């Protein structure tokens, strides 16, 4: 067994990226993800990597664009308002078909909002991380160990499909400490014949670009990208189904919120309510088919989020009216407690009986 | 664990368990009949801090001093003037929970002249399971950084080795040689080895059973 360490979510994020072969970090400090940058600042110089604190989030994401163009594993990290600033760059990276890793340790919004944990950037991450037709891979870990596992996965899939991947965490997950081990695996190697590494006079120059002069050419490019998205939606969905075997009710939650829901599910089971948890691990691609399949089997579903209700829309689209879907949440940095979620489960079960 | 001096500073690497130890030491000193003040001096980390336990501590009659905007949405680590009041000496026992690493200990430097006016204890908390301080040399490096910015000298080592919910007595016992080596390198006494009071006591000298106050919301 590999050695176990006690690590903060933010530290584990950074170390996992390094172990996945990331040697180029471009960031700008913001609570509650500052430890990611602080860790990189400490470690990168020792392992021959680059830690660069840019003059702004906009600069940092464009450095990622440049770095990723060379085929190197690049990364940036921020929190909600900082991710908004990165939006234009993310869109350019999507449009340039480049892989990279973007971390969003979400805090309360909109605007400057607050520094306490939140999940209010679900829509931004999954629907419109930047302008234009395009998607990014979005992973939502719910433990520090899963952070480690998903960072490796995120780089692997980002390079497989040549697109940005985002790890969507929240302040709670970033700051909490749990035991982790790092699997002894070599990062996956992908073809990077597209990378800008110098022709040495032996090949035609590669071009990394998101500008297309002819509308038809742009349409064809976007359509080809969407063909890849279809493959991803078919092959790369990840979901945890917890106590769903005999469930009559399901609670949907992701990230650290799902840990709170799990506690509530266990307590509800003790009270005789047959309830389970559906936890999307990939938010894009969303586990649409998996959740849809549960719809007709459930008396009711409840979605719990640290927002005013964002993922609940995808859950409703998935079940498409086959069962009622209710919502419970807090926002602005207020965290729903296990007791509150339990009360909502009881309400759902009582109301449907 | 018996505190011998009035002013006790709890320092260490991020996540070594300073806050949980500080809260335990304060509660224990109070149980011994002492008047106690605890100061949350963490200017680095907005979460999992002594301020989280202000209600529990206050209920026991402990004076709690926290940064003005702790646990609010204001990202300004402003220390209150009340911190100075603990050095003028009404309480029998003062516990100061310092922020992690040298980045956190820098706040101590501002109080160094006042702290140095009387004999103090500066404990350095270590956890063998923490990734960047898992060798004695790394642990010593962080201690030296903390001493440099705080302008104070450590007086003792507290071994707080744990793996969260996966901690076992064997794991704590296995950390003994690491802790001894850190203490040896630093030329300081190993004052105590803390362990979760729900676990069997590890077979080590100076065991200190502690209550786990710092929990995740789903564990509460």
Contacts between the chains, C-beta under 8 A, distances in Angstrom:
chain1	res1	chain2	res2	distance
A	4	B	129	6.9
A	4	B	163	5.9
A	4	B	166	7.0
A	5	B	129	5.5
A	5	B	130	6.7
A	5	B	131	4.3
A	5	B	134	6.9
A	5	B	163	8.0
A	6	B	15	6.7
A	6	B	127	6.4
A	6	B	129	4.3
A	6	B	130	5.7
A	6	B	131	7.7
A	6	B	162	6.8
A	6	B	163	5.4
A	6	B	164	5.8
A	7	B	15	7.6
A	7	B	130	7.6
A	7	B	131	5.4
A	8	B	14	6.9
A	8	B	15	5.5
A	11	B	14	7.9
A	11	B	15	7.9
A	11	B	131	6.6
A	11	B	132	7.8
A	15	B	131	6.7
A	31	B	46	5.8
A	31	B	75	5.1
A	32	B	46	6.1
A	32	B	47	6.9
A	35	B	14	7.3
A	38	B	103	7.7
A	42	B	132	7.4
A	108	B	73	6.8
A	113	B	73	7.4
A	114	B	73	3.2
A	115	B	46	5.5
A	115	B	73	5.7
A	115	B	75	5.1
A	116	B	46	7.8
A	116	B	73	6.4
A	171	B	46	7.8
A	171	B	47	6.6
A	172	B	47	7.5
A	172	B	216	7.8
A	172	B	217	7.3
A	175	B	45	7.0
A	175	B	46	7.6
A	175	B	47	4.1
A	175	B	48	6.2
A	176	B	47	7.9
A	176	B	48	7.3
A	176	B	216	5.7
A	177	B	15	5.1
A	177	B	48	8.0
A	177	B	164	6.2
A	178	B	164	5.6
A	178	B	165	7.9
A	179	B	129	7.4
A	179	B	163	4.5
A	179	B	164	5.5
A	179	B	165	7.6
A	179	B	166	4.7
A	259	B	216	7.1
A	259	B	218	4.6
A	260	B	217	5.9
A	260	B	218	4.7
A	262	B	218	6.8
A	263	B	218	4.2
A	263	B	219	7.8
A	333	B	73	6.3
A	335	B	217	5.7
A	337	B	217	6.6
A	337	B	220	7.9
A	338	B	217	7.2
A	338	B	218	5.8
A	338	B	220	7.4
